[in-house]
Amino acid sequence: MDYLMVVAGLVLLIFGGEGLVRGSVAVARKLNISELVIGLTLVGCGTSMPELVTSLRAIDTGAVGISIGNVMGSNVANILLVLGAAALVRPILTNPSALKRDAAVVIVATAALCWLIWLDAFTRLSGFLLLTVLVLYIALSLIADQRGDTPEAEMHVGEGEIVEAPYGIVKGLLIALAGLAGIVFGARFMVDGAVGIARDIGVSEAVIGMSIVAIGTSLPELATSLAAARSGKADVAMGNIIGSNIFNILGILGVTALVHPFSVMQSHTGDIAGEAMQAGAQSIVSSTDIGAVILSLFLLFLFGITGKRIARWEGGLLLAGYVLYMGLLFNLIPVPALFSNV
């Protein structure tokens, strides 16, 4: 039953995310909102909506591991799985000058994520600060890009243009609302089923969040990136991935911590330690998880910015890295003693 719930959740998240993006973009175009604004806001927010609703649902049910694992796992999957798959479809030519601003923001956001995990500081203040940075990033990006024909502006315009939404306002609203409903129910099925699976197979909720849930909530990014690659705009996939990772950290964790502050520390009994942290408590986020987030970001910049091109073999290497990470998560691949003791 749990597996059926996860499958149902995946289907609803896929179609819900697609419907929300297409419906909202259709309405925005009928209201004469520019493709720049659509690409920078609606596409980025829309493709991250499954992660947001899923994380809020997980926190509400006490499944902290699924919530934080969903965000971290989605960022890893976006780079290794989604970008790797897009590069296999068509090699991705990148423009480093168009990515330098967003690259700087995603590096800062990732550093903030690691710092908050280290301090176990997912408080309402932290959530507010993360959201504030996100709003400033969007506002300053819009102001800068609307001043002229910049490489960053062209990239975000491309993100908007790849979304096909030939609907009127009424139909677009109905599709968007139906998509949002699909995401809400999909998140409910996904989280409830994932918690059951974690208990059945004896792995932590964080592992399920980093794997099954993260893959499911990253499917909208995969669909968008593959569409960009097939339409000859493979470079847009790079901007879509970086933008989604920024929204995941600043937006999803920001909203989650603001609505429901949480702790990533777990006592030896398996209970979340909370404010009265017990002796011997440890983080539900492992060094392997943090390493995967950092290493995937490093590979993104190594292949995409320094080389100005992500070749098919590099896409295959990214996918191989994701398979390796999944093997480490489920203990299918032995971890060297040097790392297991970290």
N, C-alpha and C positions, 0 to 999 in steps of 0.2 A: 504493500500500500504506500509506503514511504517513497519508493522508487517511482510509482505512478504519479504521486504528488509532485515530485521533482520534475518529471517529464512534462506534466501539465503546466507547472510553473515556468519551465523553459519556453514552452510554446507561447504562453500568454505574454511573457516578457519580450520575446522576439517580435511578435505581431503588435503588442502594445507599444513598444518603443518605436517601431517603424511607423505606426499610425500616429503617434503623438508628434513625431518629427514632421511627417508629411502634412498632417492636418494643420499644425501651427505655422509651417512655412507657407502653405497655401493662403492662409488668412493674412499673414504678414505681407505677402506679395500683393494681394488685393488691396491692402491698405497702403501700398506704395512704399513699404519699408525696403531700404536698400539691401542688396545681396551681401554687402559688407557686414551690416548689422545682423542679418540672418545667419551668416556663417560664423560670426564671432560669438553670438549669444544663443540663438535658438538651436542650431545644430549641436553646439557643444553641450548646452544644458539638456537638450532632448535626449541625446545618446547616453548621457550620464544619469538620466532619470531612473532607469532600472536599478542602478547601484544605490541611488539615494533612498528610494522607497524600500528596497531590500534591507539596507542598513538600519533604517528606522524601525522596520518590522522586527529585525533581529534584536535590536536594543530593547524594544518594548517587551519582548518575550524573555529577556535575560540572556540571550545568546550573544554575548559580547564577542566571542571568538569569531562567529560568523560575520559580525558587523565589521570589525577591523580587518579580518581576513579577506572579506569581500573587496574592500578598497585597495589593500596592498596587492591582492591576487589579480585584481582587474588591471592595475597598472603594469604588473609583470606580463599578463596575458596580452594587453594592448600592444606591447613592444615585441615580445618574442613570438606570440601566436598570430596576432592580427597583422602587424607590419611584416612579419615573415611570410605569411600567406599572400599578402598583397604584392610583395617583391617577387614571389614565385610566379604570380600571374603576369606581372610586367615589371622589369627593373625600374626602380624609383630614382629619378633624377631630382636632386635636392638643391635648393638655393640657400646656402648658409646665411646670407644677409637677410633673408626673409624669416629665418628661424631664430636669429640671435636673441630677440627680445623674449619670445616665448620660451626659448631654451633656458635663458637666465631665470625666468620665473619658475619653471618646473624644477630646476636645480634647488632654488631657495625653498620651494614648497616641499620637496623631498627631504631636504635637510631639516626643515621644521617638523615633518612627520617623524623622522628618526629621533629628534630631540624630545618630542612629546612622549614617544614610546619610552625613551630612556628615563624621563622624569616621571612617567605615569601621570601626566598633567592634562588629561582630557576634561577640563573644567568648562563651565559656561564662559568664563573669560577667554580661554583658549579658543573656544568655538566662535566667539564674537570677533576675536582678532583675525582668525582665519577667514571668516566671511568678509571682514573689512578689507583685507588684502585682496580678496577676489573681486570685490566691487571696484576697488581702486584700479586693479589691473584691467578690468573691462572698460571702465570709464576712460582711463588714460590711453588705452589702445584705440578706442573709437575716436578720440580727439586727435591722436597722432595720425591715424590712417585716413581720416577724412580731410586732412590738410593737403594731401597730395597723392600722386600715383606711386606709392611706396611698394617695395616687394612684399612687405607684411600685408598690405591692403589687398594686393592681388591674390595672395594665398587664401585669405579669409573670404574674399569674394568667390574664389573657386570652391570653397567648402559649401557655400550657399548654393551655387549653381548646379552642383551635382545632384541635389535633391529634386526629384521629379514630383511635382505636386500640382497637377492640372485640375484643381477643384475651385469652386466658388467659395464664398465666405461661409455660407450655411453648411455646405457639405464638409468644408474644411474643419469647421468647429465640431461637427458631429464625429468626424474621424478622430480628431484630437481628443475629444472627451472619451470616445470608445477606447482609444489607445491608452489613456490615463487609467481608465477602469481596468483594462487588461493588465497594466503594470501593477496596480494595487493588488488585484487578486493573484496575479502571478507571483508577486513577492511573498504573499501569505502562503501559497502552496509550496514555493521554493524553500522558505525558511523552515516551515513546519516539517516538510519532508527531509530536509537536510539534517535537522536536529535528530530526527529518528534514525537516519542512516548512520550518523556519527555514533549514536549509542549502540546500534546493532553491530557495527563492524569494529567497534572499540577504538576509534581514533578521536582526536580532539575536534571540537567544533571549529577551531582556527584552521585546521587542515582542510576540512570540508569547505570552509569559507574561501580559502586560498585556491581551491581547485574547482569543485563542481559549481559552487555558487558564482565564483569569479568568472568562470568560462561562460556561464549562462547570462550574466549581466553584461558581459563584453561583446555579446553577439551583435547588438546594434552597431558598435564601432566596426566590427568585422564586416557587416553588410555595407556600411558606408565606405569603408576603405576598399573593398573589392569592387564596388560600383565605380569608385574613382579610378582604380587601376584599369578596369575594362573600358572606361570611357576615354582613356588616354590622358587622364589627369592624376597619374600615380603620385605626383609630388604632393597633391592635396592630402593624400593619406597620411603623410608625415605630419602635416599641421594638425590634422584631425586627431592623431594619436597624442601629440604633445598637449593639445588643448583639452582633450578628455582627461589626461592624467592630472592636469592643473585643476580642473573642476572636481575630480575625485577627491583630491586632498583638501583643497581649500573650501570647496562647496559642500561635499558630502560629509566629511568629518566635521566641518564647521557647523553645519546644521545639526548633525547628530549630537555633538557635544553640547551645543546650545540648548537643544530640546531635552536631552537626557545625558548629563555628565556620566562618564563611566571610567572604570579602572581596567587596565590590562594585566594586573597582578592577580595571581591565583594562589590560594593557600594549598598546603599539601593534602587537604581533604577534598580538593576539587572545587571549592567554593570561591567565587570572586571575592578577593580580600576587602575591597572597598576602602573606606577611610580608616577602619581599625585593622590595618594590615597585620597579619599574623607573622610570627617568626618563620622563616623558611619559605615564604611566599616567592613565587617566581613568575616571570612574565609569560603570558600565553603566546606571545610573539617570539619566535626563536631567532637565533642569529642567522640561521639559514634563510628565513623569510626576509630579514632585513638585507642580507647579502644579495638575495635574488633581486630585490628592488633596486639596489645600488648598481649591481652588475648589469642589469638590463638597461638601465639608463646610460651607463658607460658605453655599452655596445651600440645603443641608439646614436650617440654622438660620434663614436668611432667610425661607424659605417656611413651614417647619414650626413654628417657635417664635414669631417675631415676629408672624406673621400668624395663628397659631392654626388654620390651615387650609391644606391643599395642594389647590388647585383643579385641575380637569382641564387648564386651559390651562398651569398651572405644571408639571403632570406631563408635558405635551407639550414644554414648554421643557427639562425635565430630559432627556427622551429625545433631543431635538435636540442638546443639549450632548454626549450620549454619542456620537451619530453624528459630530459635529464632532471629538471627541477621537480616534475611530477613524480619521478621515480624516487627522488630524495624525500619528498613529502610523505609518501606512503611506505617508506623504508624498504623499497624494492631494490635500492642501490645502497650498499654500505657506505656510511660516512666515515672518512678517515678519523682516527682517534684524535688527531690534532685539532679537528674542527668540532667533533662531537663533545669535547670538553669545554668549549667556549661558552 
